[in-house]
Amino acid sequence: MHELSEALKSIWCFAKWARIESQLSKKLSQFSSLKRSDINHITTTFKKKIEILREKFFFSSFQANVNDIAESFISLTVSFNSRITEDEVKQIIKWVKANKALSASDISNRALQASLAELISVLMSLFNACIIHKYHSKQFKKTQTIVLCKLKKSDYIDSKMYRLIALLNIMSKALKSIMIKRLSDIVKTHCILSNAQMKVRCKQFVILMLNLLVDEVHTVWDCEIKYVIFMLSLNIVEAFN
């Protein structure tokens, strides 16, 4: 009887929503008041909120000084088949997560995976045309950047409590993933990377970093003069991106 009564309540709630609330226009989402991290003044106007978020996420770019970096060239000729195969496209499309948020193209990963058998020849022709003509479509470059609030925070007035998420075109991600895998295979096959290279080494980043760190520590320990060991970690991507 309890389960039946609960079910009847749910039915009546749904009927009430269908009769009243479903007919109403959708309410616009409300963004909370904001303040800059260094200023206590709280902003309530929509235009000022946009300015605060723009200053936080899209700060002024600057030109990095690279004059002290010596130029180096690798004289190496690599030959490979530039044509993208059907297996490469299938592997990448099946690899992406199905329930990711829609990008500007409004094509979901799940829909692309479900219709892969019918679209595989079209995708192959499209990707190969991009490679042959050395052209990246303008549609591929369109992205949507959304501001999300960080979870489980006590105060959402501070602009630090928000982060960005970029929704990329699924076609662009697929083509980029194929090319990254190919370049990684070429680099690994021809030993182009330095032994001290950290990133772009699949499943080797942590192991390589720890090995280098342990070797440096033992080198210092073996010296006659006792040195103090410091490690400085720099985010080079942020400096040059």
C-alpha positions as CSV (number, residue, x, y, z in Angstrom):
1,M,0.0,0.0,0.0
2,H,2.9,2.4,0.8
3,E,4.5,1.8,-2.6
4,L,1.1,2.2,-4.3
5,S,0.5,5.5,-2.5
6,E,4.0,6.8,-3.4
7,A,3.4,5.8,-7.0
8,L,0.0,7.7,-7.0
9,K,1.7,10.8,-5.5
10,S,4.3,10.7,-8.3
11,I,1.6,10.4,-11.0
12,W,-0.3,13.4,-9.5
13,C,2.9,15.4,-9.3
14,F,3.7,14.7,-12.9
15,A,0.1,15.5,-13.9
16,K,0.3,18.9,-12.1
17,W,3.6,19.7,-13.8
18,A,2.2,18.9,-17.2
19,R,-1.0,21.0,-16.6
20,I,0.7,24.0,-15.1
21,E,4.5,24.3,-15.2
22,S,5.1,22.7,-18.6
23,Q,3.0,25.5,-20.2
24,L,5.2,28.3,-18.7
25,S,8.2,29.8,-20.5
26,K,11.6,28.5,-19.4
27,K,13.2,30.6,-16.7
28,L,16.6,32.1,-17.5
29,S,19.4,30.8,-15.3
30,Q,20.7,33.3,-12.8
31,F,24.4,34.0,-12.3
32,S,25.4,34.8,-8.7
33,S,26.9,38.1,-7.7
34,L,30.7,38.3,-8.3
35,K,33.7,40.1,-7.0
36,R,37.4,40.2,-8.0
37,S,39.7,38.2,-5.8
38,D,41.7,41.4,-5.0
39,I,38.7,43.7,-4.5
40,N,35.9,43.4,-2.0
41,H,33.4,45.3,-4.1
42,I,30.5,42.9,-5.1
43,T,29.2,43.3,-8.7
44,T,25.6,42.5,-9.5
45,T,25.2,43.8,-13.1
46,F,25.5,41.3,-15.9
47,K,28.0,43.4,-17.9
48,K,30.4,43.8,-14.9
49,K,30.2,40.1,-14.2
50,I,31.3,39.4,-17.8
51,E,34.2,41.8,-17.4
52,I,35.4,40.1,-14.2
53,L,35.3,36.6,-15.8
54,R,37.0,37.9,-19.0
55,E,39.9,39.4,-16.9
56,K,40.2,36.2,-15.0
57,F,40.2,33.7,-17.8
58,F,41.4,35.7,-20.8
59,F,44.3,37.7,-19.4
60,S,46.5,39.9,-21.7
61,S,49.0,37.9,-23.7
62,F,52.7,38.6,-23.6
63,Q,55.6,37.7,-25.8
64,A,58.0,35.3,-24.3
65,N,61.7,36.2,-24.6
66,V,63.4,33.2,-26.4
67,N,66.7,35.0,-27.3
68,D,68.6,32.8,-24.9
69,I,67.4,29.6,-26.4
70,A,69.8,28.1,-28.9
71,E,68.4,27.0,-32.3
72,S,68.7,23.3,-33.1
73,F,67.7,21.4,-36.2
74,I,67.3,17.7,-36.8
75,S,68.4,16.6,-40.2
76,L,66.1,13.6,-40.7
77,T,64.0,12.5,-43.5
78,V,61.1,10.2,-42.6
79,S,58.9,8.5,-45.2
80,F,55.4,7.2,-44.2
81,N,52.0,6.6,-45.8
82,S,50.1,9.8,-45.3
83,R,46.7,8.2,-46.2
84,I,44.4,7.7,-43.2
85,T,43.1,4.2,-43.0
86,E,39.7,2.9,-42.0
87,D,41.1,1.2,-38.9
88,E,42.6,4.4,-37.7
89,V,39.2,6.3,-38.0
90,K,37.3,3.4,-36.3
91,Q,39.8,3.2,-33.4
92,I,39.7,6.9,-32.6
93,I,35.9,7.3,-32.9
94,K,35.3,4.3,-30.6
95,W,37.9,5.6,-28.2
96,V,36.2,8.9,-27.4
97,K,33.7,9.0,-24.5
98,A,30.1,8.7,-25.7
99,N,28.3,11.0,-23.3
100,K,30.5,14.1,-23.6
101,A,28.7,17.5,-23.8
102,L,27.8,18.7,-27.3
103,S,30.2,21.1,-29.1
104,A,29.3,23.9,-31.4
105,S,28.6,21.4,-34.2
106,D,25.7,19.8,-32.2
107,I,27.0,16.3,-33.1
108,S,27.2,14.0,-30.1
109,N,29.9,11.4,-29.8
110,R,27.2,8.7,-29.2
111,A,25.5,9.6,-32.4
112,L,28.8,9.4,-34.3
113,Q,29.6,6.1,-32.8
114,A,26.2,4.6,-33.5
115,S,26.3,5.7,-37.2
116,L,30.0,4.9,-37.7
117,A,29.3,2.0,-40.2
118,E,27.5,4.4,-42.5
119,L,29.8,7.3,-42.1
120,I,33.2,5.6,-42.1
121,S,33.8,6.2,-45.8
122,V,32.8,9.9,-45.6
123,L,35.1,10.5,-42.6
124,M,38.0,8.8,-44.4
125,S,37.5,11.0,-47.5
126,L,37.2,14.1,-45.3
127,F,40.2,13.5,-43.2
128,N,42.4,12.5,-46.2
129,A,41.3,15.6,-48.1
130,C,42.5,17.7,-45.1
131,I,45.9,16.0,-45.2
132,I,46.3,16.2,-48.9
133,H,45.4,19.8,-49.2
134,K,47.0,20.8,-45.9
135,Y,43.8,22.5,-44.8
136,H,42.0,22.5,-41.5
137,S,38.4,23.4,-41.9
138,K,37.0,26.5,-40.2
139,Q,34.2,24.5,-38.9
140,F,36.7,22.3,-37.1
141,K,38.1,25.4,-35.3
142,K,34.8,26.4,-33.8
143,T,34.7,25.9,-30.0
144,Q,32.4,26.7,-27.2
145,T,33.8,27.9,-23.9
146,I,31.6,27.5,-20.8
147,V,32.1,28.8,-17.3
148,L,31.4,26.2,-14.6
149,C,31.4,26.6,-10.9
150,K,33.7,24.4,-8.9
151,L,32.0,21.8,-6.8
152,K,31.5,21.9,-3.0
153,K,32.6,25.5,-2.5
154,S,31.1,27.6,0.3
155,D,31.1,30.9,-1.5
156,Y,30.5,31.5,-5.2
157,I,30.9,35.2,-5.1
158,D,34.7,35.0,-5.5
159,S,35.7,34.6,-9.2
160,K,38.2,32.0,-8.2
161,M,35.4,29.6,-7.6
162,Y,34.8,29.2,-11.4
163,R,36.6,27.4,-14.1
164,L,36.4,27.1,-17.9
165,I,35.6,24.1,-20.0
166,A,36.1,24.0,-23.8
167,L,33.8,22.0,-26.0
168,L,35.7,21.0,-29.1
169,N,34.5,19.8,-32.5
170,I,34.4,16.0,-32.5
171,M,35.7,15.9,-36.1
172,S,38.6,18.1,-35.1
173,K,39.4,15.9,-32.1
174,A,39.3,12.7,-34.2
175,L,41.6,14.1,-36.9
176,K,44.0,15.6,-34.3
177,S,44.1,12.3,-32.3
178,I,45.0,10.4,-35.5
179,M,47.9,12.8,-36.3
180,I,49.2,12.8,-32.7
181,K,49.3,9.0,-32.7
182,R,51.2,9.0,-36.0
183,L,53.7,11.6,-34.9
184,S,54.2,9.7,-31.6
185,D,54.9,6.5,-33.5
186,I,57.4,8.3,-35.8
187,V,59.2,10.0,-32.9
188,K,59.5,6.7,-31.0
189,T,60.6,4.6,-34.1
190,H,63.3,7.1,-35.1
191,C,64.4,8.0,-31.5
192,I,64.0,11.7,-32.2
193,L,63.2,12.7,-28.6
194,S,66.0,13.4,-26.0
195,N,66.5,11.0,-23.1
196,A,65.5,13.8,-20.8
197,Q,62.2,14.5,-22.6
198,M,59.3,14.1,-20.2
199,K,56.1,14.6,-22.0
200,V,54.9,12.9,-25.2
201,R,56.2,9.6,-24.0
202,C,53.3,7.3,-23.6
203,K,53.2,5.5,-20.2
204,Q,56.8,6.7,-19.4
205,F,56.4,10.2,-18.0
206,V,56.3,9.3,-14.2
207,I,58.9,6.5,-14.5
208,L,61.3,8.7,-16.5
209,M,60.9,11.6,-14.2
210,L,61.6,9.5,-11.1
211,N,64.6,7.8,-12.7
212,L,66.1,11.2,-13.6
213,L,65.4,12.6,-10.1
214,V,67.0,9.5,-8.4
215,D,70.1,9.7,-10.7
216,E,70.6,13.3,-9.9
217,V,70.3,12.7,-6.1
218,H,72.8,9.9,-6.2
219,T,75.2,12.0,-8.3
220,V,75.1,14.7,-5.7
221,W,75.5,12.2,-2.8
222,D,78.6,10.8,-4.5
223,C,80.3,14.2,-4.6
224,E,83.0,15.0,-2.1
225,I,81.5,18.4,-1.3
226,K,78.1,18.1,0.4
227,Y,75.4,19.9,-1.6
228,V,71.8,20.6,-0.8
229,I,69.4,19.3,-3.5
230,F,66.6,21.5,-4.8
231,M,64.1,20.8,-7.6
232,L,62.4,23.5,-9.6
233,S,59.4,22.5,-11.7
234,L,58.3,25.0,-14.4
235,N,55.1,25.0,-16.5
236,I,56.7,25.7,-19.9
237,V,53.3,25.2,-21.7
238,E,51.8,28.3,-19.9
239,A,54.9,30.3,-20.8
240,F,54.9,29.7,-24.5
241,N,51.2,28.9,-25.2
